[in-house]
Amino acid sequence: MTTTDPGAARRPTLTRREKQVLLTWLRCDSKGTTGSRLYISPATVSTHIERIRRKYAAAGRPARTKCDLFVRVVQDGIVQLDEW
């Protein structure tokens, strides 16, 4: 018998780079700072964040704010609060 996680079906699949951009942005004050740290433009940071938001919305878990995205990464186990 296998046990399935009911929330797993609603977790969007984020690429390693999307996770990297998201976590860096959550730790930074701005997309400009995030871009500088990752050697990408602020526009590229915005593109990644918008793509991530669309994936969460498609999964029925909209994340319209930075705070919402932080909650999602904790809920999805991408980061643990004690690591933050």
Buried (B, 14 or more C-beta within 10 A) or exposed (E): EEEEEEEEEBBBEBEEEBBBBBBBBBEBEEBEBBBBBBEBEBEBBBEBBEBBBEBBEEBEBEBEEEEEBBEBBBEBEBBEEEEE
